Amino acid sequence: MDNLRDTIMQELEKYVNTSPAGQVFDLLSASPSFASISMVHGDTPNVTRALIGRCFESKVGKAPFANVRVAMLTNKYGKTFRRRSPNNANMYEIV
């Protein structure tokens, strides 16, 4: 698990460093290794994706992801909320 997490973090760091400011992404589109993790393990959901997602979320705004923030949307009433991908994953923005 640690090797996989480290590989994914390296891929995300490379993606962030090579993408332009304003780019919005989720982990699935930014990391081929993350995309290859199965959604289920046997008959239960695979928690590996969630653990890696939480790990990345904790690093957002800090080195080496200091230029990344959670992508937000504002509705017509002025309320802001997290932007989500079609598969309900958090979206991030390079600033």
C-alpha beads as a LAMMPS data file, in Angstrom:
LAMMPS data file: protein, C-alpha beads

95 atoms
94 bonds

1 atom types
1 bond types

-500.0 500.0 xlo xhi
-500.0 500.0 ylo yhi
-500.0 500.0 zlo zhi

Masses

1 110.0

Atoms # bond

1 1 1 0.000 0.000 0.000
2 1 1 2.815 2.438 0.851
3 1 1 4.543 1.853 -2.488
4 1 1 1.286 2.399 -4.370
5 1 1 0.539 5.573 -2.390
6 1 1 4.054 6.913 -3.042
7 1 1 3.761 6.136 -6.764
8 1 1 0.413 7.922 -6.987
9 1 1 1.708 10.957 -5.069
10 1 1 4.660 11.169 -7.479
11 1 1 2.303 10.992 -10.466
12 1 1 0.106 13.704 -8.952
13 1 1 3.106 15.916 -8.263
14 1 1 4.262 15.523 -11.880
15 1 1 0.727 16.264 -13.139
16 1 1 0.461 19.395 -10.997
17 1 1 3.898 20.644 -12.057
18 1 1 3.216 20.146 -15.778
19 1 1 -0.388 21.421 -15.931
20 1 1 -1.356 25.081 -16.374
21 1 1 -2.885 27.229 -13.648
22 1 1 -6.658 26.970 -13.646
23 1 1 -6.617 23.284 -14.567
24 1 1 -9.334 21.376 -12.674
25 1 1 -8.751 17.676 -12.067
26 1 1 -9.640 14.692 -9.938
27 1 1 -7.325 11.891 -8.862
28 1 1 -8.763 9.526 -11.451
29 1 1 -7.787 11.761 -14.368
30 1 1 -4.421 12.843 -12.932
31 1 1 -2.953 9.460 -11.968
32 1 1 -2.931 6.332 -14.137
33 1 1 -2.021 4.224 -11.100
34 1 1 -5.006 5.551 -9.146
35 1 1 -7.259 4.829 -12.121
36 1 1 -6.050 1.216 -12.175
37 1 1 -7.218 0.528 -8.593
38 1 1 -10.342 -1.613 -8.610
39 1 1 -13.513 -0.101 -7.153
40 1 1 -14.330 -3.309 -5.259
41 1 1 -12.337 -5.891 -3.339
42 1 1 -14.285 -9.127 -3.348
43 1 1 -17.850 -8.201 -2.436
44 1 1 -16.987 -5.003 -0.548
45 1 1 -15.879 -1.548 -1.670
46 1 1 -12.118 -1.160 -1.988
47 1 1 -10.988 1.299 0.691
48 1 1 -7.610 1.878 -0.953
49 1 1 -8.964 4.671 -3.163
50 1 1 -10.532 6.432 -0.186
51 1 1 -7.339 6.184 1.857
52 1 1 -5.236 7.618 -0.952
53 1 1 -7.808 10.363 -1.566
54 1 1 -7.696 11.366 2.101
55 1 1 -3.902 11.322 2.014
56 1 1 -3.863 13.677 -0.996
57 1 1 -6.520 15.924 0.552
58 1 1 -4.335 16.351 3.640
59 1 1 -1.443 17.517 1.446
60 1 1 -3.440 20.059 -0.605
61 1 1 -2.128 23.564 0.027
62 1 1 1.181 22.257 1.416
63 1 1 4.432 21.385 -0.336
64 1 1 4.657 19.828 -2.895
65 1 1 0.968 20.649 -3.573
66 1 1 1.071 24.249 -2.335
67 1 1 -0.395 25.460 -5.636
68 1 1 -3.440 23.151 -5.432
69 1 1 -6.765 23.901 -3.788
70 1 1 -10.142 22.223 -3.593
71 1 1 -12.238 23.371 -6.573
72 1 1 -15.349 25.221 -5.422
73 1 1 -18.559 26.282 -7.158
74 1 1 -21.003 29.021 -6.181
75 1 1 -24.725 28.583 -6.778
76 1 1 -27.148 31.355 -7.727
77 1 1 -27.805 32.086 -4.042
78 1 1 -24.136 32.706 -3.299
79 1 1 -23.564 29.465 -1.428
80 1 1 -20.232 27.793 -2.188
81 1 1 -19.710 24.057 -2.241
82 1 1 -17.103 21.549 -3.373
83 1 1 -17.023 20.777 -7.044
84 1 1 -17.538 17.061 -7.735
85 1 1 -16.698 14.901 -10.724
86 1 1 -19.385 12.784 -12.429
87 1 1 -18.336 9.865 -10.183
88 1 1 -18.785 12.109 -7.079
89 1 1 -15.062 12.513 -6.407
90 1 1 -13.576 15.759 -5.113
91 1 1 -12.176 18.056 -7.773
92 1 1 -9.015 20.105 -7.324
93 1 1 -7.729 23.230 -9.029
94 1 1 -4.179 24.310 -9.804
95 1 1 -3.634 27.959 -8.855

Bonds

1 1 1 2
2 1 2 3
3 1 3 4
4 1 4 5
5 1 5 6
6 1 6 7
7 1 7 8
8 1 8 9
9 1 9 10
10 1 10 11
11 1 11 12
12 1 12 13
13 1 13 14
14 1 14 15
15 1 15 16
16 1 16 17
17 1 17 18
18 1 18 19
19 1 19 20
20 1 20 21
21 1 21 22
22 1 22 23
23 1 23 24
24 1 24 25
25 1 25 26
26 1 26 27
27 1 27 28
28 1 28 29
29 1 29 30
30 1 30 31
31 1 31 32
32 1 32 33
33 1 33 34
34 1 34 35
35 1 35 36
36 1 36 37
37 1 37 38
38 1 38 39
39 1 39 40
40 1 40 41
41 1 41 42
42 1 42 43
43 1 43 44
44 1 44 45
45 1 45 46
46 1 46 47
47 1 47 48
48 1 48 49
49 1 49 50
50 1 50 51
51 1 51 52
52 1 52 53
53 1 53 54
54 1 54 55
55 1 55 56
56 1 56 57
57 1 57 58
58 1 58 59
59 1 59 60
60 1 60 61
61 1 61 62
62 1 62 63
63 1 63 64
64 1 64 65
65 1 65 66
66 1 66 67
67 1 67 68
68 1 68 69
69 1 69 70
70 1 70 71
71 1 71 72
72 1 72 73
73 1 73 74
74 1 74 75
75 1 75 76
76 1 76 77
77 1 77 78
78 1 78 79
79 1 79 80
80 1 80 81
81 1 81 82
82 1 82 83
83 1 83 84
84 1 84 85
85 1 85 86
86 1 86 87
87 1 87 88
88 1 88 89
89 1 89 90
90 1 90 91
91 1 91 92
92 1 92 93
93 1 93 94
94 1 94 95
